[in-house]
Amino acid sequence: MAPLLLLLLPFLLRAVALPASVLDPDEGLYLVQAIAWLKGGWPYLAVWDMHPVGAPALLTVAVALAPSPLVALRLAGMVAVAVTSLLLMRLVMRLGAGRAAGFAAGLLYACHTLVLGGLATNTEILFAPFMVAGATLILAETLAAGAPRPGLAACPPRPGMVFLGGLWFGCALWVKQVAGLEASALWLTLACVALAEKRAGIARVLVLALVFALGCALPTAVTAAAYAAMGAFGEWWHSNVTVLMHYAAVEDGSPGLRRGLAAAVGFLLWLLAAAALLGLGPRPAIRRGALLLPWLGAALVQAVAPGKYFDHYFLMLLPPLCALAALGLQAAALRAARRGARAGAVVVLAAAIAALPVSAMLLPRLGHGFGWRGADPPAQVAAIARVEVGPGDSVFIVNWHPVVYALAGLDPPTRFAFPSHLAGLHAGLTGLDQDAELARVLALPPRLIVIAPARWWLVRPAARAMIEAALVRYDRIAQVEDGDGRVEVWRRR
């Protein structure tokens, strides 16, 4: 029953997002990439981005199977969260905790992905199943390599399991490069325990490190080879490697340290408190829980190292933190509850904590029918585009949501479909003359131009001047309201 509940819960909770065509601009870009890929246009070559191809690859599968691109986008997030919740249950039980604690970990994760931007189908949601699958294998080898448990003799780490764990981490890296720090922390945990317990010598650990690295590198290496075969290795290298060296220096309106951490701590506070209860547990349980601390520390570094502090970056903390919180709740129940009531106490305490993010997500939506009755601005603009844009024409989204291209069934007029990459603040990361590309797009000319005046600050001054000069040949035919103000649709005369 517990696995079935964890499987169904994300679908029920995240159903409130089904009417929303966009929850985060990034997910819209992945959807546009996926649709282009189904038409034969590979990421970077057809639609550019500065992330690996994993997210659009996963969405490409979803779009191919789902009845509509928007349903595919939401279902992909639901499946990812459900699988991660189930894997967290397995991970916690492999650490020696009871079934109730495993269920608590999955429950806490499923519910906390409703906040911190986790309703969107973003990379942090998509690579979490791979990260937890790899962590389960590596931590199981760590326990087997350390002090023996009942029924399990201590033994050296097995190369096959180390490679498989690395391969799962490699799939996470294939979705987003930052996952490498978490993978490294978990590998070092295994290596240090094996050395400390004299279950492996330096030579064996070095060989295992190579095996682990090969597993981690394999998905990315295969992708790089595919681009090399197309003669596009340079484009792949720039988009995956070069961009990372410059991204942190770009000023892009990120919330900053104080606001970013305040938002994250506000939602994670009770998880942190529950994790601290692990100190009440018996010494073996504390030792097993301590194996999760390097993973949690690495996830925190990943979240803050870019210096952006976007809320969805902190979703990376959830898998290890929810596991630690579940172990802490079990430790508290062992101290406070009667033997027959301990499992129930763990589940009740976890449910009480999980109710907080659920209420934080649901309460603001109650007055709006959970969004089912409200207008959807990107869908409204897409409907206008379907009427106005004929064969051979195009629509150009200047500084708004690229998901409009997907909803309207139109190809972007440029491979830089994400507004920030063409007219916006990330244009310099492309390594190209984006003013020249913008001039080309405006010279087509597009049938429709979509502008969000409240977001002009995200557009480079030179690009804004070019766009405003082009608008003298356009008439404003419609405007819709979104959360930041009006969005204008301009039609060529």
N, C-alpha and C positions, 0 to 999 in steps of 0.2 A: 504493500500500500504506500509506503513512504516514497519509493522511487517514482511511482505513478503520480503522486501529488507533486513532486518536484518537476516532473515532466510537464504536467498540465498547468501548474501555477504561472509560469512566465507567459503562457499564451493568454490566460485569463487577465492577468494584471496589465499586460502590455497592449491588450485589445483597445484600450482607451486611445492609443496612438494611431489606430487604423485610419481614422478620417484625415489625419494630418499628412499633407503631401510633403512637408519638410519640417524637421525638428532641428536640423543643423545643416549648414551649407555643405559641409564635407560629404555627408551621405548622399546629397544630390549629385555631387561630382562623381562619386563611385558608381552611381546608377547610370549616369550619362556614359561613363567609360564602359560599363557592362553592356549597354545597348549597342554601343559602337563595336565592341568586340564580337558580338553576335553577328554583326554585319561584315566582319573580317578586318576591322580596324583595331590594331593592338594598342594598349595603353602606351603613352608617350608619343606614339606616332600618329594616332588618330585624335586622342584626347590626352593632353599632358597633365601630369601631376608630379608632386615631389614625394610620393609614397611608393612603396613596392606594389607589385601587381596583385598581391593576395586579396585585398578587399574587393576590387572589381572582378577578380576571378571567381570568388565565392558568390558574388551577386550575379555574375553571368549565368551560373548554374541555376540560381533562384529565379532569374527572369525567364530562363528557358522553360522552367517547370510551372511557374505561377501564372494565373490568368491575366495579370496586369503587372506592369513594372512597380507600381506603388505597393501592391500586395506583396510582391517579391521582396521589396525593401523591408517591409515590416516583418514578414515571416522569417527572413534571414536573421534578424535580431532576436526574434522569439526562440528560434532553434538554437542559436548560439548561447543564449542565457540558460535555456533548459539543459543543454548538454553540459555546460559548465557547472550548473547546480548539481547534476547527477555525479559528475566527476569529483566535485568537492566532497560529496558524501563518501565516495569511495576513498578519497585521500585521507580524510579524517579517520575512517575506520582502519585504514592501513597503518595509521599512526598508533593504533591500539585503543582508540576510543570506541564507545558503544554506538549502536545504531541510531540512538536518539541524538547523540552529538553530531553524527554524520548528517542526519536530516536537518539539524539546526544550522549547520554550515551552509547547506544548499539553500535553505529557506532565507537565511540572512542575505546571501548573495542575490537571489532572485528579487528580493524586495529592495535592496539598496541600489540596484541598477535602474530603479525608477527615478532616481535623483542624480545630481551631478552630471546632467546631460546624458545619462545612460539610456533614456528612452530612444535616442537616435541610434541607428545602426552604424555605429562608428567603429574605428579600428580597435579600440580598447575592448569593445564587446566581442568583436570577431576573432581576435587572437587569444582570448581568454581560454577557450576550450583546449587549444593546443598547449598553452602554458601549463594548465592544471594537469593535463595528461602526462606531459613530460615530467612535471614535478612529482607526480605520484610514482612514476618509475624510478626516478633518481632518489627520492626519499626512501622508497622501499629498499633499494640497494644500500643506502646509507645505514638503515637499521640493521640490515643483514650483515653489513661490514663492521658494525659496532658491537656493543655488548649483546649477547644472545638473548632472544626472547623465548618464552616457553614454546616448544615445538618448532623452533627455527634456529638452527645452529649458525653461529657466526661464520661468515665466509667472505672471500674477497669479492669486490664488485665484478659482475659478469660482463664481459665485453658486449655481448648481444644486447643486454638490457641498457647498457650505457649508450650504445649506438642508437637504439630505438628512442630512448629518452632525448638524446640530442636531435634526432629526426623530428620529434614533436616540437621541440624548441625551434628547429629550423623552419617548421611551418608557421610558427608565431612570428619569426623574423621575416618571413615571406609576406606577412601582413603589415608589420611595422618594425623598423630596424631597432627601435629602443628596447625591444624585448630581449636583446642580447645581454643586457646587464643583469636581468633576473636570471637568465639561463646560466650566466657565469657564476653568480652567487650560489645557485643550487649545486653546480658542479664542484665549486670549491668546498662547499659543505661536505659533499661526499668524499672528496679527496682528503680533506683534513681529518675526518673521522676514520677513514681507512688507514691513514698514516699513524694517527694517534693510537689506534687500537692494534697496530702492527699486523693488520690484515693484508697489507700491500706495501711493498717497498717503493722507493722513489722511481725505480726503473719501470715497474708495473703501472704506477700512477701516470707517468709520462706517456706510456703507450695508450693507456685508457683516455688520457686527455686528447690524444690524436684521434682516437676512435670517436670520442664525443664531438670534437670539432668537425670531423667529417660528416657526422649526422646533422649537425647544426647548419653546415654550409651547403648541404646537398640541394634543397629546394631553390635557394638563391643561385647556386651554380648552374643548375639546369635552366633556370630562367635566363641567366646571362648568356648561356650558350645558345639558347633559342634566338635571342636578339642578335648575337654575333652571326648566326647563320643567315639572318636577314640583312646583314650589313649595317645594323643599328646599335652595335655595342657601345659606341660613344654616347648615344642618346640615353641608353640604359645607365651607363656609368655616371653621367652628369646628374640624371634624375634621382639616382639612388645614393650616390656617394658625395659628389661635389656639393650638392645643395645643402647637405647636412653641415658642412663646414661654415656656412654663411647664415643659416636660418635664424640662429639665436640673436644675431645682430640686427635683424629687421624689426623696426618699430611698427607694430600692427594693431595697436589698440587692445592688447591683452590686459587682463584685469590687474596685474601687478601682485607683488608678494603679499601685501596685507589683505587685500580683498580676496585673492585666490585661496590663501590658506584659511582665512576666516570661513569662507563658504565650505571648504572641504572638511575642516574640523567640526563645523556645526552639524554636518550630516554623519560624520564618522565617530563622534564623541562616545556614543553608547557602545559602539563596537570596540573602541579602545578600552573603555571601562570593563567590558566583559572579558576582553583578552587579558587584562591585568589580574583577573580572578584566577588565572592559571597558577599564580603563586600560592594559592591555597591547596593545590593538588599534591599528591604524593610525589616523591623525588623522581621516580621513573617517568611519570607523566610530564613533569616540568622539563626533563631532559628532552623528551620527544617533541614537546612544544617549542623548545628553544631551537630546534632544527629549522623552524619556519622563520625565525627572526632575520637571518641574512636575506632571505627572499623578500620579506617585507621591507627591509632597509633598502634593498636594490630598487624595489618598486617606487619607494619614496624618492630616491635619487632620480630615477627616470622621470618622475612627475615634475620635479622642480628644476632639473638641470637645464632645460631649454630657456628658463627664465620667462616663460609665458604665463604659467599658472592658470590655464584654462581649466574649467571644472572637470571636463571629461578626462583630462590627464590623470586625475586622482582616482579614476575607476580602476587603474592598475593596482591600487592598494587592496582592492576588495578581496580577491581570492585568498591571499595569505592572511589577511586580517579577519575575514569571516571564519577561516579555519581556526585561527587562534581564539577568536571569540567563542566558538563552539566548545573548544577544549576548556576555556575558562568557565563557561556555564556548567559544564560537566563537573569541573572541580568544585564549584560552589554547591552544586546539588549533592555531591558526595559528602560535603561537610554539613549541609543544613537539612536535607530531606531524609525520610525513612527509606530503607532499602527498596521497598516495593514502589515508592513514589518518585525515585530519582529520575528515571527516564521521562516521566511526565513533567517533572519540574524543569528539566532541560528544555523541553519543547515549549512549555508555557513561557519561560523566560525569553527564549528566542523569539517566540511569536510577539511578545510585548515589545521587544526592540524592533522587530521587523515591521510592526504596525506604524512606527514613527515615519519612515520614509513613504510608506503607502499612503498615509493620511496627508503628508506634505505634498504628494503628487495629486491625490484625488480631490482634496477639499477645494482648491482653487477652480476646479473644473465642474463642481456640482452645480453652480449657478448657470452654467452654459451647456447643460446636458452632456457633459463629458466631451464636448466638442462636436457631437454628432449633428447639432442643429446650426452651428456657426458657419459663417462663410470661410472658405479656404482661399486666401489671396493668390497663391501660385496656381491653383486650379482655375481661378477666374481669369488670370492673365493667359493661361494656356488655352482656355476656351476662346478668348479673343484671337489668339494667334492662329488657331485652327481655322477660323473663319476668314481672317484677313490675309494669311500667307498662302500663296498658291505655288504651283510647281516652278522651280527655279528661283524662288524668293527665299528670304531668310529672316529670322528675328535675332536681334542682338541684345543680350542681357548685359547692361553696363556694370551695375554694381548691386545686383540682387541675386536671387537663388537660381543656380543653374538647373535645378530640377524641372524648371519650366520647359526646357528642351525635351526632356523625357516625357513629361505629361502631354505636350503638344505633338509628340511624334515627329519632331524636327531635328535635323542635324545642326550642331552649332556652326556658325560661319567661320570659325577658327578652331584650331586644336587647343587653344587656351580658353576652354569653356568656363573655367572658374574665374570670376571677375577679377579677383586679386592678382591673378597671374598675367593679365593683359593690361588693364587700365589701373590696377590697384597697386598696393604697397609691396607686393611680392614680385613685381615684374622683373626686378633685377636678378632674382634667383634663376630665371629661365636661361640666362646667359646670352640672350638675343636682344636685338633692337626692337623692343615692344612698341615704341612709337611708330615705327615703320609698319609693323603688323597691324596696329590699330588703324593706321591710315588706309591700309589695304582693305580692312573690314568695312570701314566707313565709305570707301569708294565703290563698293559692290553695286549699289548701296543696299543696305538691309531694308526690307519692307517695313518692319517695325523695330523701334528702339525702346527698350524698357529701362526706366531710370527710377531709383529710389532717392529723392532729394535729401532725405534725412541721412543718407549714407554717402553724400558727396565727399565727406572727409576721408573716406577710404580710397578715393581716386586721386592719383597723382595730378598735380596742378597742370602739367603739360597735357596730360590725357584729357582732363576736364575741358581745357580750352579747345581741343580738337573736337570733342563731342558737342560742346555747345555751339561751335561754328557750324557743325553739320546739321544741327537741329533747326536752323533757319529754313531748311527745305522740308521740314516736317510739321505736322499738326498734331496737337495732343487730342486723342480721340477718346481716352478713357483714363480713369484713375480708380484704384482700389485702395483699401486701407489695410495695413498690416500693423503689427505691434509697435513699429517705430514711426509710423506716419503713413503718408500716402505713397503709392507707387504709380508712376505715370507711364502710359503707353502712347507712344508717338508713331504716327503713320506717315510714310513718305507721300508727298503730294503727287 
